[in-house]
Amino acid sequence: MGNWFVFIVQTGQEQKACDFLNKLLNREESTAFIPQVELIFKSSKYIRKELKPMFPGYVFTDSVLDEKEFVSEAFRYVKFSNCIFKLLGNQSYNYMTISEAEKNYLLDFCNDRYVAEESQGFIIGDNVFINSGPLKGKESIIKRIDRHKRRAEIEITCLGDIRRVGVSLEIISKMF
């Protein structure tokens, strides 16, 4: 696990940009990925699961290269893609990597394919208790629950900001 860099890409074109970066970058040195959230959609006949980007408009890259080497290599390739806008940060090389704390927090939240899976829990009074899933033990970051859509809105610190992300949460029971 090396340094994580973030590319700003056109929203909706994250997979295309990720495939482009994985094709051009050296696989031993760098790997592009998209942190995703597994969302549950229920209709009268069936339940389907979809993967949506956790941070729309961003593609992450895990690289063993240091900042200067990666930035110089990335700037060569970014101009060949019409869906990648730029590398996150300013022109100083010091601010372009994700901190270790943010990286470890995202890795705890996602599985090995960088997907945040569905959590299950129950409500007693006004308190939420999570039985299983990535939200287990992190009940304090839940800001809002929509039981009908099976979603929870959580607040996490990533990319230097506090961001609200929607994740799947199935409430099994509610007790008063």
C-alpha positions as CSV (number, residue, x, y, z in Angstrom):
1,M,0.0,0.0,0.0
2,G,1.5,3.2,-1.1
3,N,0.5,6.8,-1.6
4,W,-3.1,7.6,-2.7
5,F,-3.7,10.3,-5.3
6,V,-7.0,11.5,-6.5
7,F,-8.0,12.5,-10.1
8,I,-10.9,14.8,-10.7
9,V,-12.9,13.4,-13.6
10,Q,-16.2,14.1,-15.4
11,T,-19.1,12.9,-13.2
12,G,-20.6,9.7,-14.7
13,Q,-17.3,8.9,-16.5
14,E,-15.5,7.4,-13.5
15,Q,-15.2,3.9,-14.8
16,K,-14.0,5.1,-18.2
17,A,-11.3,7.2,-16.5
18,C,-10.3,4.3,-14.2
19,D,-9.9,1.9,-17.1
20,F,-7.9,4.6,-19.0
21,L,-5.5,5.1,-16.1
22,N,-5.1,1.3,-15.5
23,K,-4.3,0.8,-19.1
24,L,-1.6,3.6,-19.2
25,L,0.0,3.4,-15.8
26,N,2.4,0.6,-14.9
27,R,0.5,-2.1,-13.0
28,E,3.3,-2.8,-10.6
29,E,3.7,0.8,-9.6
30,S,0.1,2.2,-9.7
31,T,-3.5,1.0,-9.7
32,A,-6.6,3.2,-10.2
33,F,-9.8,2.4,-8.4
34,I,-13.2,3.9,-7.6
35,P,-14.5,3.6,-4.0
36,Q,-18.1,2.5,-4.4
37,V,-21.2,2.0,-2.3
38,E,-23.6,-0.9,-2.7
39,L,-27.2,0.5,-2.9
40,I,-30.3,-1.7,-2.5
41,F,-33.3,-0.9,-4.7
42,K,-36.6,-2.7,-3.9
43,S,-39.6,-2.9,-6.2
44,S,-42.8,-5.0,-5.7
45,K,-41.2,-8.0,-7.6
46,Y,-37.6,-8.0,-6.8
47,I,-34.6,-6.5,-4.9
48,R,-31.6,-5.4,-6.9
49,K,-28.2,-4.2,-5.8
50,E,-26.3,-1.5,-7.7
51,L,-22.8,-0.1,-7.2
52,K,-22.5,3.7,-7.2
53,P,-19.4,5.8,-6.8
54,M,-18.9,6.9,-3.2
55,F,-17.4,10.2,-4.4
56,P,-18.9,11.1,-7.8
57,G,-16.3,12.8,-10.0
58,Y,-13.2,11.3,-8.4
59,V,-10.9,8.4,-9.2
60,F,-8.3,7.2,-6.7
61,T,-4.9,5.8,-7.5
62,D,-2.7,3.7,-5.2
63,S,0.9,4.2,-6.2
64,V,4.3,3.1,-4.8
65,L,5.9,6.1,-6.5
66,D,6.6,9.3,-4.5
67,E,4.7,12.5,-5.2
68,K,7.1,14.0,-7.7
69,E,7.5,10.9,-9.8
70,F,3.8,10.2,-9.8
71,V,2.7,13.7,-10.6
72,S,5.2,14.0,-13.5
73,E,4.0,10.7,-14.9
74,A,0.3,11.6,-14.4
75,F,0.6,15.0,-16.1
76,R,1.9,13.2,-19.2
77,Y,-1.3,11.0,-19.5
78,V,-4.0,13.4,-18.3
79,K,-3.8,15.5,-21.4
80,F,-4.7,12.4,-23.6
81,S,-8.0,11.8,-21.9
82,N,-11.1,13.9,-22.4
83,C,-12.8,12.7,-19.2
84,I,-9.9,13.4,-16.7
85,F,-9.6,17.0,-15.7
86,K,-6.7,17.2,-13.3
87,L,-5.0,15.7,-10.3
88,L,-6.5,16.9,-7.0
89,G,-4.4,19.5,-5.1
90,N,-2.4,22.6,-6.0
91,Q,0.8,22.8,-8.0
92,S,2.9,22.2,-4.8
93,Y,3.7,18.5,-4.5
94,N,3.0,18.5,-0.7
95,Y,-0.8,18.5,-0.9
96,M,-1.6,15.9,-3.5
97,T,-1.7,12.7,-1.4
98,I,-4.5,11.4,0.9
99,S,-3.4,11.3,4.5
100,E,-2.8,7.9,6.2
101,A,-5.7,8.5,8.6
102,E,-8.2,9.1,5.7
103,K,-6.7,6.1,3.8
104,N,-7.1,3.7,6.7
105,Y,-10.6,5.0,7.5
106,L,-11.7,4.3,3.9
107,L,-10.0,0.9,3.9
108,D,-11.9,0.0,7.1
109,F,-15.1,1.1,5.6
110,C,-14.7,-0.8,2.3
111,N,-14.0,-4.4,1.3
112,D,-11.0,-5.6,-0.8
113,R,-12.8,-4.4,-4.0
114,Y,-13.2,-0.9,-2.5
115,V,-17.0,-1.4,-2.1
116,A,-18.9,-0.4,1.0
117,E,-21.5,-3.1,1.5
118,E,-24.9,-3.1,3.2
119,S,-25.1,-2.8,6.9
120,Q,-27.9,-4.3,9.1
121,G,-29.1,-3.0,12.4
122,F,-32.0,-2.0,14.6
123,I,-33.4,1.0,16.4
124,I,-34.3,1.2,20.1
125,G,-35.9,4.6,20.9
126,D,-33.7,7.2,19.2
127,N,-30.5,5.0,19.2
128,V,-29.2,3.0,16.2
129,F,-27.4,-0.3,16.8
130,I,-25.6,-1.9,13.9
131,N,-25.3,-5.7,13.9
132,S,-23.2,-6.3,10.8
133,G,-21.5,-4.4,7.9
134,P,-19.1,-1.6,7.6
135,L,-21.1,0.7,9.9
136,K,-20.7,-1.6,12.9
137,G,-19.1,0.4,15.7
138,K,-19.4,3.6,13.7
139,E,-23.0,4.5,14.7
140,S,-22.0,8.0,15.6
141,I,-21.2,9.0,12.0
142,I,-24.8,8.3,10.9
143,K,-26.6,11.6,10.4
144,R,-29.9,10.5,8.8
145,I,-31.8,7.3,8.1
146,D,-34.3,6.6,5.4
147,R,-35.9,3.3,6.3
148,H,-38.1,3.1,3.2
149,K,-35.1,3.5,0.8
150,R,-32.8,1.4,3.1
151,R,-30.3,4.2,3.2
152,A,-28.2,6.0,5.8
153,E,-26.5,9.3,5.3
154,I,-23.1,9.3,7.0
155,E,-20.6,12.1,7.5
156,I,-16.9,11.3,6.8
157,T,-13.8,13.3,6.4
158,C,-12.1,12.7,3.1
159,L,-10.3,14.7,0.5
160,G,-9.8,17.5,3.0
161,D,-13.5,18.1,3.5
162,I,-16.4,16.7,5.6
163,R,-18.6,14.9,3.1
164,R,-22.0,13.3,3.3
165,V,-22.2,9.9,1.7
166,G,-25.3,7.7,1.3
167,V,-24.8,4.0,2.2
168,S,-27.1,1.0,2.4
169,L,-28.6,0.3,5.8
170,E,-31.3,-2.2,6.5
171,I,-33.2,-1.6,9.7
172,I,-34.4,-5.0,10.8
173,S,-36.6,-3.9,13.7
174,K,-37.6,-0.8,15.6
175,M,-38.4,-0.9,19.3
176,F,-39.7,1.9,21.5
